[in-house]
Amino acid sequence: MDSLGFKELTKVDEAVERVLSLLRPLGVEEVSLEEAVGRVLAEDVYSSVDVPPFDRATMDGYAVRAVDTFGASKLNPVTLRVVRLEEGFALGEGEAVEIATGAPLPKGSDAVLPYEDTKRVDDVIEVYKPVPKLGNVSVKGEDVRRGELIGERGRIVQAWDLGVLASIGVKKVKVVRKPKVALFSIGNELIDLDEVDEPLEDKIINSSRFVLKGLLENIGAEVSYKGILPDDPLVIYKAILNSLNNYDVVVTTGGVSIGKKDKTVEAVKRLNPELLIRGLAIRPGKPTSLCVVNGKLIVMLSGYPVASSVGFEALLKPVLGRLMGMKPLPIPKVRGILTRKLVAPVNVRSYVRVRVFRRGKEIFIEPLAVTGSGILSTLTRGNGILVVPEDVEGYDEGKEVDVVLLRGIEEVE
């Protein structure tokens, strides 16, 4: 590979596998249920109990023997005597006992008769409708059985998982430690948003910082923004070197192309990396580079927001997902008709921002025209990404294609 240019680009899948073979594992920690949402389970979780732990009523009414209600109707009601059972005693023939939702079924009973199907006079109820055996009853182990797999290793804990885990008595779970990421922006031309107090003439607001931090946090990373570095290889080298002691991953944006001011790759070479990949076969984001130093990952992304987000999707997301042992999530896709011809370079994986809209019963895919990899508006105007594989030169107008859906489909008159 020519270190000064991009005469040879590394394919994405190859880069991911080479990087993962050199990275240190993140390790495991134990957290409370309150802290578990969004974390990746580090081990399988099995239930040690049945849920519910006993047969219980699913509504208010009377616990009865189902056989005692058979044949009941409005014209020919069955009468039962309401009793109060002493502890240890069973319900007898022709008896009923009041019961609340969620309460355990008394011995001898096998169904719950709703209040609305009865009429009570003193200690006698008239039953107007029969109830089948186990009617209105949640049986022991119906929800969760002892020994059942509740949480699979690699699964991302969702809010609804907490209720199930709590119901089986789990107070803490083992999860993969969050990857700690140091995020730097590089470029003399940049200024952070909180430093802007008047119109700018010779500075560019550092918008990529917000895009990358949000994308990283969305997949469970713990991100620390470390500020803007000048186009000085020694300064960049020292900043990255210091971060490697406290962070698992260092991400930089900017200074990674082939211009005279682009010093990031020159800086990381001073770290004597065991792996250095210069340029990926993706579009946009070709300058995306990466290296591994003492088992720690350094990813150098383009300073342009769209290109840096593509670099994240193509490289950082799959690497961090695998590093956390995360099981692949289903990707929401939709198929639609391409509104115009799309040309893509061969041997490069292209990530094309598209607008997905529905007109009538048909779905259309409109590629968003951009003049460069830094057109921020495509991030908000687009609601999908069309990934064009390396061996495909493009698609004709009218071709049906699959796109990754990022937001809801627009409705067009």
C-alpha positions as CSV (number, residue, x, y, z in Angstrom):
1,M,0.0,0.0,0.0
2,D,1.3,3.5,-0.8
3,S,1.3,5.3,2.5
4,L,1.1,8.7,0.7
5,G,-2.1,8.0,-1.2
6,F,-4.9,5.5,-1.8
7,K,-3.6,3.4,-4.6
8,E,-4.6,0.3,-2.7
9,L,-7.7,0.3,-0.5
10,T,-8.6,-2.4,2.1
11,K,-12.0,-3.9,1.8
12,V,-14.3,-3.4,4.9
13,D,-14.8,-7.0,5.8
14,E,-11.0,-7.7,5.7
15,A,-10.3,-4.6,7.9
16,V,-12.9,-5.7,10.5
17,E,-11.4,-9.2,10.8
18,R,-7.8,-8.1,10.9
19,V,-8.6,-5.5,13.7
20,L,-10.6,-7.9,15.8
21,S,-7.8,-10.5,15.8
22,L,-5.6,-8.0,17.7
23,L,-7.9,-6.2,20.1
24,R,-8.1,-6.9,23.9
25,P,-11.4,-8.2,25.3
26,L,-13.4,-5.6,27.2
27,G,-14.0,-7.7,30.3
28,V,-17.2,-8.2,32.4
29,E,-18.9,-6.3,35.2
30,E,-21.9,-6.8,37.4
31,V,-24.6,-4.2,37.5
32,S,-28.0,-3.7,39.1
33,L,-31.2,-4.0,37.0
34,E,-31.5,-0.2,37.1
35,E,-28.2,0.1,35.3
36,A,-28.7,-2.8,32.9
37,V,-30.9,-1.2,30.1
38,G,-28.9,-1.0,26.9
39,R,-26.1,-3.2,28.2
40,V,-25.0,-6.5,26.6
41,L,-25.4,-9.6,28.7
42,A,-22.1,-11.4,29.3
43,E,-23.7,-14.7,30.2
44,D,-26.9,-16.7,29.8
45,V,-29.6,-16.1,32.5
46,Y,-31.8,-19.0,33.5
47,S,-34.8,-18.9,35.8
48,S,-34.5,-20.6,39.1
49,V,-38.2,-20.4,39.8
50,D,-41.7,-20.7,38.2
51,V,-43.6,-17.6,37.4
52,P,-46.3,-17.5,38.6
53,P,-45.1,-19.6,41.6
54,F,-48.7,-20.9,42.1
55,D,-52.0,-21.1,40.2
56,R,-53.6,-17.6,40.6
57,A,-56.7,-15.7,39.7
58,T,-56.6,-13.4,36.6
59,M,-59.7,-11.4,37.7
60,D,-61.8,-10.6,40.8
61,G,-64.6,-13.0,41.5
62,Y,-65.2,-16.3,43.2
63,A,-62.9,-19.4,43.3
64,V,-65.0,-22.4,42.6
65,R,-65.0,-26.0,41.4
66,A,-65.7,-25.7,37.7
67,V,-67.9,-28.8,37.8
68,D,-70.3,-27.1,40.2
69,T,-71.1,-24.4,37.6
70,F,-71.9,-26.7,34.7
71,G,-75.4,-26.2,33.2
72,A,-75.8,-22.7,34.8
73,S,-77.8,-20.2,32.8
74,K,-79.9,-17.1,33.3
75,L,-83.1,-19.2,33.2
76,N,-81.6,-22.0,35.3
77,P,-79.0,-20.6,37.7
78,V,-76.9,-22.7,39.9
79,T,-76.5,-21.7,43.6
80,L,-73.3,-21.9,45.6
81,R,-72.6,-21.1,49.2
82,V,-69.9,-18.4,49.9
83,V,-67.5,-19.6,52.6
84,R,-64.4,-18.5,54.3
85,L,-61.7,-21.1,54.2
86,E,-59.5,-21.8,57.2
87,E,-55.8,-22.3,56.4
88,G,-55.1,-25.8,55.2
89,F,-58.8,-26.6,54.3
90,A,-60.0,-27.3,50.8
91,L,-63.1,-26.0,49.0
92,G,-65.9,-28.4,49.1
93,E,-68.8,-29.3,46.8
94,G,-71.2,-26.5,46.2
95,E,-68.9,-23.9,47.8
96,A,-67.3,-20.7,46.6
97,V,-64.8,-18.3,48.1
98,E,-64.2,-14.6,47.1
99,I,-60.8,-14.0,45.4
100,A,-58.9,-11.0,44.1
101,T,-56.8,-10.7,40.9
102,G,-53.4,-12.3,41.4
103,A,-54.3,-14.2,44.6
104,P,-53.4,-17.9,44.8
105,L,-56.2,-20.4,44.1
106,P,-57.6,-22.1,47.3
107,K,-57.2,-25.8,47.6
108,G,-60.0,-27.7,46.0
109,S,-60.9,-24.9,43.5
110,D,-59.9,-25.0,39.8
111,A,-61.6,-21.9,38.2
112,V,-62.5,-18.3,38.9
113,L,-66.1,-17.1,38.4
114,P,-66.3,-13.4,37.5
115,Y,-68.5,-11.2,39.6
116,E,-70.5,-10.2,36.6
117,D,-71.7,-13.7,36.0
118,T,-73.3,-13.9,39.4
119,K,-75.7,-12.4,41.8
120,R,-75.1,-12.5,45.6
121,V,-77.8,-12.6,48.3
122,D,-76.2,-12.9,51.8
123,D,-73.9,-15.9,51.7
124,V,-75.4,-17.4,48.5
125,I,-74.6,-16.6,44.9
126,E,-76.6,-17.4,41.8
127,V,-74.4,-18.5,38.9
128,Y,-75.7,-17.5,35.5
129,K,-72.9,-18.8,33.3
130,P,-70.6,-21.9,33.7
131,V,-66.8,-21.5,33.9
132,P,-64.4,-24.2,32.4
133,K,-61.7,-25.8,34.4
134,L,-58.8,-23.4,34.8
135,G,-61.0,-20.6,33.5
136,N,-59.6,-17.2,34.5
137,V,-56.6,-18.9,36.1
138,S,-52.9,-18.3,35.4
139,V,-51.3,-21.7,36.1
140,K,-48.0,-22.2,37.9
141,G,-45.1,-21.7,35.5
142,E,-47.4,-20.4,32.7
143,D,-45.2,-17.2,32.2
144,V,-41.8,-18.6,33.1
145,R,-40.7,-22.1,33.9
146,R,-37.9,-23.1,36.3
147,G,-34.7,-23.7,34.2
148,E,-36.0,-21.6,31.2
149,L,-33.5,-19.4,29.4
150,I,-34.5,-15.8,30.1
151,G,-31.6,-13.8,28.8
152,E,-29.2,-15.0,26.1
153,R,-25.5,-14.0,26.2
154,G,-24.9,-11.2,23.7
155,R,-28.5,-9.9,24.0
156,I,-29.0,-6.2,24.6
157,V,-31.1,-5.7,27.7
158,Q,-34.3,-3.8,27.0
159,A,-36.7,-2.1,29.4
160,W,-39.2,-4.9,29.2
161,D,-36.5,-7.5,30.1
162,L,-36.2,-5.9,33.5
163,G,-39.7,-6.9,34.5
164,V,-39.1,-10.6,33.7
165,L,-35.7,-10.6,35.4
166,A,-37.2,-9.0,38.5
167,S,-40.1,-11.5,38.5
168,I,-37.6,-14.3,38.9
169,G,-35.7,-12.6,41.7
170,V,-32.7,-11.4,39.7
171,K,-31.2,-8.3,41.3
172,K,-27.9,-8.0,39.3
173,V,-26.7,-9.2,35.9
174,K,-23.3,-9.7,34.4
175,V,-22.7,-7.4,31.4
176,V,-19.9,-6.6,29.0
177,R,-18.0,-3.5,30.1
178,K,-18.8,-0.5,28.0
179,P,-16.0,0.4,25.6
180,K,-14.4,3.7,26.7
181,V,-13.8,6.0,23.7
182,A,-11.7,9.1,23.4
183,L,-12.9,11.4,20.6
184,F,-10.7,14.0,19.1
185,S,-11.3,16.5,16.3
186,I,-8.3,17.6,14.2
187,G,-7.8,20.8,12.2
188,N,-6.6,24.4,12.6
189,E,-9.8,25.5,10.8
190,L,-12.2,24.1,13.4
191,I,-13.9,25.8,16.3
192,D,-16.2,24.3,18.9
193,L,-19.8,25.4,19.0
194,D,-19.6,26.8,22.6
195,E,-16.8,29.1,21.5
196,V,-18.9,30.8,18.7
197,D,-20.3,34.2,19.7
198,E,-20.2,36.1,16.4
199,P,-20.3,35.4,12.6
200,L,-17.4,33.3,11.4
201,E,-15.1,34.1,8.5
202,D,-12.2,31.8,8.7
203,K,-13.4,29.0,11.0
204,I,-15.7,26.0,10.6
205,I,-18.0,24.8,13.4
206,N,-17.0,21.3,14.6
207,S,-20.3,19.5,13.7
208,S,-18.8,16.1,13.2
209,R,-18.1,15.9,16.9
210,F,-21.8,15.7,17.7
211,V,-22.6,13.2,14.9
212,L,-19.9,10.8,16.0
213,K,-20.5,11.1,19.7
214,G,-24.2,10.4,19.2
215,L,-23.5,7.4,16.9
216,L,-21.1,5.9,19.4
217,E,-23.3,6.3,22.4
218,N,-26.2,4.8,20.5
219,I,-24.3,1.5,20.4
220,G,-23.4,1.5,24.0
221,A,-20.0,3.2,24.1
222,E,-18.9,5.6,26.8
223,V,-17.6,8.6,25.0
224,S,-15.3,11.5,26.2
225,Y,-14.9,14.4,23.8
226,K,-11.3,15.6,24.2
227,G,-11.3,18.7,22.1
228,I,-9.8,20.0,18.9
229,L,-6.1,19.3,18.0
230,P,-4.0,21.4,15.6
231,D,-2.5,20.0,12.4
232,D,0.7,19.2,14.3
233,P,1.8,15.5,14.2
234,L,3.7,15.8,17.5
235,V,0.7,17.3,19.3
236,I,-1.6,14.6,17.8
237,Y,0.9,11.8,18.7
238,K,1.1,12.9,22.4
239,A,-2.7,13.3,22.8
240,I,-3.4,9.9,21.4
241,L,-0.5,8.3,23.4
242,N,-1.9,9.7,26.6
243,S,-5.4,8.5,25.8
244,L,-4.4,4.9,25.2
245,N,-3.7,4.5,29.0
246,N,-7.3,5.3,29.9
247,Y,-9.4,4.4,26.9
248,D,-10.1,1.2,24.8
249,V,-10.6,3.1,21.6
250,V,-9.4,6.5,20.2
251,V,-11.4,8.1,17.4
252,T,-10.3,11.1,15.5
253,T,-12.0,13.1,12.8
254,G,-10.1,15.1,10.3
255,G,-6.5,15.3,9.1
256,V,-6.6,11.9,7.5
257,S,-6.7,12.6,3.8
258,I,-3.6,13.0,1.6
259,G,-3.2,16.8,1.7
260,K,-0.1,18.6,3.1
261,K,-2.1,19.6,6.3
262,D,-3.3,16.0,7.0
263,K,-1.0,14.8,9.8
264,T,-3.0,12.2,11.7
265,V,-1.6,9.1,10.0
266,E,1.9,10.5,10.3
267,A,1.3,11.0,14.1
268,V,0.0,7.4,14.7
269,K,3.0,5.9,12.9
270,R,5.2,7.2,15.8
271,L,3.2,4.8,18.0
272,N,4.7,1.8,16.2
273,P,1.3,0.1,15.6
274,E,1.1,-3.6,15.1
275,L,-1.4,-3.0,12.4
276,L,-2.0,0.1,10.2
277,I,-4.6,0.2,7.4
278,R,-4.5,3.3,5.3
279,G,-7.8,3.9,3.4
280,L,-10.9,1.8,3.1
281,A,-12.8,0.7,0.0
282,I,-15.9,2.7,0.9
283,R,-17.6,5.7,-0.6
284,P,-17.8,8.3,0.9
285,G,-15.1,7.9,3.5
286,K,-12.2,6.5,1.5
287,P,-9.6,8.2,3.7
288,T,-10.9,6.2,6.8
289,S,-7.8,4.7,8.4
290,L,-7.1,2.6,11.5
291,C,-4.4,1.0,13.5
292,V,-3.9,-1.1,16.6
293,V,-1.4,-0.2,19.3
294,N,-0.9,-2.6,22.2
295,G,-4.3,-4.1,21.8
296,K,-6.1,-0.7,21.6
297,L,-7.9,0.5,18.5
298,I,-7.4,3.9,16.8
299,V,-9.8,4.9,14.1
300,M,-9.1,7.9,12.0
301,L,-12.2,9.2,10.2
302,S,-12.8,11.9,7.7
303,G,-13.6,15.4,9.0
304,Y,-16.6,15.6,6.8
305,P,-19.8,14.6,8.7
306,V,-21.3,12.3,6.0
307,A,-18.0,10.6,5.3
308,S,-17.3,10.2,9.0
309,S,-20.7,8.7,9.7
310,V,-20.2,6.2,6.8
311,G,-16.8,5.3,8.3
312,F,-18.6,4.6,11.6
313,E,-21.3,2.4,10.0
314,A,-18.8,0.5,7.9
315,L,-16.0,-0.1,10.5
316,L,-16.5,1.2,14.0
317,K,-20.1,-0.2,14.5
318,P,-19.3,-3.8,13.5
319,V,-16.0,-3.8,15.3
320,L,-17.4,-2.5,18.6
321,G,-20.5,-4.7,18.3
322,R,-18.3,-7.8,17.9
323,L,-16.0,-6.6,20.7
324,M,-19.0,-6.4,23.0
325,G,-20.2,-9.8,22.0
326,M,-23.4,-8.2,20.8
327,K,-25.7,-10.5,18.8
328,P,-26.6,-8.9,15.4
329,L,-29.8,-7.0,15.6
330,P,-32.4,-7.3,12.7
331,I,-31.8,-4.4,10.3
332,P,-35.0,-2.6,9.2
333,K,-35.1,-2.8,5.5
334,V,-37.6,-1.8,2.8
335,R,-37.8,-2.5,-0.9
336,G,-38.7,0.2,-3.4
337,I,-38.3,1.5,-6.9
338,L,-35.2,3.6,-7.8
339,T,-36.3,7.0,-9.2
340,R,-33.2,7.5,-11.3
341,K,-30.1,5.7,-12.4
342,L,-27.3,5.3,-9.8
343,V,-23.7,4.8,-10.8
344,A,-21.2,3.4,-8.3
345,P,-17.5,2.7,-8.6
346,V,-16.5,-0.9,-8.8
347,N,-14.4,-2.6,-6.0
348,V,-15.7,0.0,-3.5
349,R,-18.7,-0.4,-1.2
350,S,-20.9,2.7,-1.6
351,Y,-23.2,4.1,1.1
352,V,-25.8,6.2,-0.7
353,R,-28.1,8.4,1.4
354,V,-31.6,8.1,0.0
355,R,-35.1,9.5,0.5
356,V,-37.7,6.8,0.9
357,F,-41.3,7.8,0.1
358,R,-44.7,6.2,-0.6
359,R,-47.0,7.4,-3.3
360,G,-50.2,5.5,-3.4
361,K,-49.4,1.8,-2.8
362,E,-45.8,2.0,-4.2
363,I,-42.6,2.8,-2.4
364,F,-39.9,4.9,-4.2
365,I,-36.2,5.3,-3.5
366,E,-34.7,8.7,-4.4
367,P,-30.8,9.0,-4.2
368,L,-29.9,12.3,-2.7
369,A,-27.6,14.3,-5.0
370,V,-24.5,15.4,-3.2
371,T,-21.4,17.2,-4.5
372,G,-19.1,15.9,-1.7
373,S,-18.9,13.9,1.5
374,G,-19.6,16.8,3.8
375,I,-23.2,17.7,2.7
376,L,-24.8,17.8,6.2
377,S,-28.3,18.2,4.9
378,T,-28.4,14.7,3.6
379,L,-28.2,13.4,7.2
380,T,-31.6,14.9,7.9
381,R,-33.2,14.9,4.4
382,G,-32.4,11.2,4.0
383,N,-34.3,8.5,5.8
384,G,-32.5,5.5,4.4
385,I,-29.2,4.2,3.2
386,L,-28.7,2.2,0.0
387,V,-25.6,0.0,0.3
388,V,-24.1,-0.8,-3.1
389,P,-21.8,-3.9,-2.8
390,E,-18.2,-3.8,-4.2
391,D,-19.0,-6.0,-7.2
392,V,-22.0,-3.9,-8.4
393,E,-21.5,-0.9,-10.7
394,G,-24.8,0.7,-10.0
395,Y,-28.6,0.3,-10.7
396,D,-30.8,1.4,-13.5
397,E,-33.8,3.7,-13.0
398,G,-36.9,1.7,-12.1
399,K,-34.8,-1.1,-10.5
400,E,-36.2,-2.5,-7.2
401,V,-33.6,-2.2,-4.5
402,D,-33.4,-2.8,-0.7
403,V,-32.5,0.0,1.6
404,V,-31.7,0.3,5.3
405,L,-34.5,2.4,6.8
406,L,-33.4,5.0,9.3
407,R,-36.7,6.8,9.9
408,G,-40.3,6.4,8.8
409,I,-41.4,6.4,5.2
410,E,-42.6,9.7,3.9
411,E,-46.2,9.9,2.5
412,V,-46.4,11.9,-0.8
413,E,-49.6,12.9,-2.6
